[in-house]
Amino acid sequence: MVFLIGMLPVFAVASPVPLAIDPAQSRIEIIVKATVDSFVGTLDAYKTDIAVEDGQVAAAIITFRFADVHTGKSGRDEAMHDWQETSRHPDGVFTLKSLERTGADGRMDARGSLTFHGVSRAIAFPVVISTDSTHYTIAGEASLDTRDFGLPVIRKLGLLKVDPLVRVRFHFQGSVGGNVSSLAL
């Protein structure tokens, strides 16, 4: 009996629980600058696997299909998918490796791996996480150089160019104990 009582703390240790993301309050946007016709694309479908433990984000994996990125112009979408070779490299994934607190107000440095266009690269970016231990808001922005993922710079007529540096802005809202859902893939 004493042995069983001594084992109670081992069984009382919390384990990560899934964060149920609210798709209506969450989004991923891609900000692209160009000589003419800069735009913000949206990732219309993605899957989030985010786990929290003791009020902290313990793990996160975001998966997506590049075909689900839309810019509001079908011709531009088609050209973007040709450039990115979406038929050959349809999927992308971000895997969080670590979070380090950089401020008392939820500011953190996120480090992870992004696989895009068939190439995996380490990335780091600032993120802000706020929580009341039940509801979470996770927001941030990562800058990416598309050349690092084997993609050429888009040029037209020698003067027009799409900047290879793009920003990916994200905002997730979710809660512990809700139905785990994300925008369907």
ROROVEX-468416 format. One record per residue (C-alpha): residue number from 1; residue in one letter; x, y, z. Coordinates in nm, 4 decimals, padded with zeros to 6 digits. Layout:
N
REC num residu        X        Y        Z
REC NUM      A        X        Y        Z
...
! end
This chain:
185
REC num residu        X        Y        Z
REC   1      M  00.0000  00.0000  00.0000
REC   2      V  00.2807  00.2420  00.0873
REC   3      F  00.4321  00.1665 -00.2543
REC   4      L  00.1073  00.2664 -00.4306
REC   5      I  00.0800  00.5899 -00.2322
REC   6      G  00.4407  00.6680 -00.3218
REC   7      M  00.3577  00.6234 -00.6912
REC   8      L  00.0708  00.8785 -00.6877
REC   9      P  00.2893  01.1760 -00.7862
REC  10      V  00.4111  00.9829 -01.0927
REC  11      F  00.0538  00.9324 -01.2135
REC  12      A -00.0509  01.2886 -01.1267
REC  13      V  00.1929  01.4415 -01.3776
REC  14      A  00.0027  01.6296 -01.6470
REC  15      S  00.0426  01.5211 -02.0060
REC  16      P -00.0016  01.7387 -02.3145
REC  17      V -00.3614  01.7923 -02.4248
REC  18      P -00.4788  01.9026 -02.7699
REC  19      L -00.5747  02.2615 -02.8324
REC  20      A -00.9023  02.2857 -03.0259
REC  21      I -00.8515  02.5630 -03.2817
REC  22      D -01.1519  02.7771 -03.3768
REC  23      P -01.1389  02.8045 -03.7595
REC  24      A -01.3653  03.1111 -03.7612
REC  25      Q -01.1166  03.3024 -03.5444
REC  26      S -00.7951  03.1672 -03.6981
REC  27      R -00.6078  03.2396 -04.0202
REC  28      I -00.2823  03.2051 -04.2137
REC  29      E -00.1904  03.4781 -04.4639
REC  30      I  00.0976  03.5121 -04.7082
REC  31      I  00.2100  03.8698 -04.7791
REC  32      V  00.3827  03.9110 -05.1169
REC  33      K  00.5417  04.2318 -05.2481
REC  34      A  00.5845  04.2902 -05.6200
REC  35      T  00.6868  04.5780 -05.8435
REC  36      V  00.3212  04.5899 -05.9489
REC  37      D  00.0264  04.4079 -05.7929
REC  38      S  00.1435  04.3147 -05.4406
REC  39      F -00.1072  04.0907 -05.2636
REC  40      V -00.2040  03.8949 -04.9553
REC  41      G -00.2846  03.5303 -05.0149
REC  42      T -00.4780  03.3170 -04.7715
REC  43      L -00.4290  02.9553 -04.6809
REC  44      D -00.7912  02.8441 -04.6935
REC  45      A -00.7377  02.4980 -04.5415
REC  46      Y -00.4785  02.3624 -04.3028
REC  47      K -00.4511  02.1177 -04.0155
REC  48      T -00.3249  02.2154 -03.6730
REC  49      D -00.1938  01.9706 -03.4172
REC  50      I -00.1126  02.1892 -03.1190
REC  51      A -00.0698  02.0470 -02.7698
REC  52      V -00.0520  02.2406 -02.4447
REC  53      E  00.0753  02.1406 -02.1042
REC  54      D  00.0803  02.3370 -01.7792
REC  55      G -00.0359  02.6558 -01.9561
REC  56      Q  00.2368  02.6351 -02.2218
REC  57      V  00.2415  02.5257 -02.5855
REC  58      A  00.4228  02.1922 -02.5707
REC  59      A  00.4148  02.0923 -02.9394
REC  60      A  00.2819  02.2169 -03.2721
REC  61      I  00.2604  02.0796 -03.6237
REC  62      I  00.0837  02.2707 -03.9001
REC  63      T  00.0224  02.0843 -04.2270
REC  64      F -00.1142  02.2292 -04.5492
REC  65      R -00.1520  02.1787 -04.9220
REC  66      F -00.0083  02.4553 -05.1344
REC  67      A -00.3115  02.4242 -05.3644
REC  68      D -00.5131  02.5764 -05.0784
REC  69      V -00.3280  02.9107 -05.1060
REC  70      H -00.5525  03.1612 -05.2848
REC  71      T -00.4836  03.5208 -05.3826
REC  72      G -00.8212  03.6388 -05.5093
REC  73      K -00.7213  03.6187 -05.8767
REC  74      S -00.7493  03.2825 -06.0521
REC  75      G -00.4835  03.3693 -06.3135
REC  76      R -00.2360  03.4686 -06.0443
REC  77      D -00.3188  03.1517 -05.8481
REC  78      E -00.2519  02.9381 -06.1554
REC  79      A  00.0822  03.1143 -06.2223
REC  80      M  00.1785  03.0778 -05.8549
REC  81      H  00.1056  02.7029 -05.8608
REC  82      D  00.3089  02.6620 -06.1817
REC  83      W  00.6013  02.8500 -06.0205
REC  84      Q  00.5798  02.6477 -05.6975
REC  85      E  00.5308  02.3208 -05.8926
REC  86      T  00.2325  02.2386 -05.6752
REC  87      S  00.1584  01.9160 -05.8646
REC  88      R  00.5106  01.7870 -05.7799
REC  89      H  00.5301  01.9366 -05.4292
REC  90      P  00.1722  01.9538 -05.3018
REC  91      D  00.2276  01.9459 -04.9262
REC  92      G  00.3929  02.1608 -04.6656
REC  93      V  00.4509  02.1187 -04.2948
REC  94      F  00.5805  02.3291 -04.0087
REC  95      T  00.7052  02.1464 -03.6989
REC  96      L  00.7797  02.3436 -03.3838
REC  97      K  01.1111  02.2444 -03.2233
REC  98      S  01.1325  02.4946 -02.9365
REC  99      L  00.9820  02.8033 -02.7759
REC 100      E  01.1883  03.0430 -02.5670
REC 101      R  01.0341  03.3219 -02.3636
REC 102      T  01.1688  03.6651 -02.4613
REC 103      G  00.9261  03.8867 -02.2697
REC 104      A  00.6915  03.8831 -01.9742
REC 105      D  00.3909  03.9572 -02.1950
REC 106      G  00.3828  03.6263 -02.3841
REC 107      R  00.6498  03.7153 -02.6403
REC 108      M  00.8513  03.4134 -02.7437
REC 109      D  01.1053  03.3029 -03.0001
REC 110      A  00.9763  03.0031 -03.1968
REC 111      R  01.2158  02.7699 -03.3746
REC 112      G  01.1170  02.4904 -03.6029
REC 113      S  01.1380  02.3282 -03.9400
REC 114      L  00.9400  02.4216 -04.2514
REC 115      T  00.9089  02.1854 -04.5455
REC 116      F  00.7917  02.3613 -04.8590
REC 117      H  00.8524  02.2890 -05.2300
REC 118      G  01.0138  01.9600 -05.1206
REC 119      V  01.2853  02.1408 -04.9201
REC 120      S  01.3150  02.1498 -04.5395
REC 121      R  01.4733  02.4479 -04.3661
REC 122      A  01.5120  02.5607 -04.0076
REC 123      I  01.3222  02.8820 -03.9354
REC 124      A  01.2903  03.1129 -03.6357
REC 125      F  01.0394  03.3896 -03.5737
REC 126      P  00.8731  03.5852 -03.2932
REC 127      V  00.5388  03.4698 -03.1599
REC 128      V  00.3018  03.5992 -02.8924
REC 129      I  00.1033  03.3497 -02.6880
REC 130      S -00.1633  03.4611 -02.4459
REC 131      T -00.3716  03.2301 -02.2316
REC 132      D -00.5949  03.2014 -01.9302
REC 133      S -00.4972  02.8287 -01.9191
REC 134      T -00.8184  02.7354 -02.1041
REC 135      H -00.8280  02.9721 -02.4038
REC 136      Y -00.5188  03.0414 -02.6122
REC 137      T -00.4259  03.2990 -02.8742
REC 138      I -00.1116  03.2293 -03.0752
REC 139      A  00.0009  03.4938 -03.3254
REC 140      G  00.3154  03.5724 -03.5168
REC 141      E  00.4844  03.6408 -03.8446
REC 142      A  00.7708  03.4606 -04.0158
REC 143      S  00.9805  03.5990 -04.3020
REC 144      L  01.0850  03.3471 -04.5658
REC 145      D  01.3136  03.3725 -04.8658
REC 146      T  01.1580  03.1531 -05.1337
REC 147      R  01.5031  03.1038 -05.2910
REC 148      D  01.5999  02.9041 -04.9785
REC 149      F  01.3371  02.6520 -05.0872
REC 150      G  01.4723  02.6147 -05.4410
REC 151      L  01.2306  02.8576 -05.6071
REC 152      P  01.3417  03.1098 -05.8698
REC 153      V  01.2750  03.4822 -05.8506
REC 154      I  00.9734  03.5704 -06.0655
REC 155      R  01.0550  03.8363 -06.3266
REC 156      K  00.8485  03.9687 -06.6153
REC 157      L  00.9493  04.2044 -06.8947
REC 158      G  01.2855  04.2602 -06.7270
REC 159      L  01.1416  04.5319 -06.5006
REC 160      L  00.8670  04.3636 -06.3019
REC 161      K  00.9690  04.1393 -06.0155
REC 162      V  00.8077  03.9516 -05.7288
REC 163      D  01.0136  03.9921 -05.4117
REC 164      P  01.1440  03.6486 -05.3038
REC 165      L  01.1105  03.7578 -04.9395
REC 166      V  00.7567  03.6802 -04.8267
REC 167      R  00.5929  03.7088 -04.4865
REC 168      V  00.3659  03.4441 -04.3405
REC 169      R  00.1327  03.5880 -04.0778
REC 170      F -00.0750  03.3592 -03.8566
REC 171      H -00.3333  03.3933 -03.5819
REC 172      F -00.4802  03.0927 -03.4020
REC 173      Q -00.7435  03.0954 -03.1304
REC 174      G -00.8386  02.7816 -02.9481
REC 175      S -00.9349  02.6214 -02.6235
REC 176      V -00.8528  02.3182 -02.4154
REC 177      G -01.1324  02.0681 -02.3816
REC 178      G -01.3218  02.1670 -02.6962
REC 179      N -01.3670  01.9624 -03.0090
REC 180      V -01.0357  01.9509 -03.1919
REC 181      S -01.0936  02.0887 -03.5395
REC 182      S -00.9118  02.2808 -03.8042
REC 183      L -00.9886  02.3970 -04.1513
REC 184      A -01.0332  02.0679 -04.3345
REC 185      L -00.7626  01.9466 -04.5671
! end
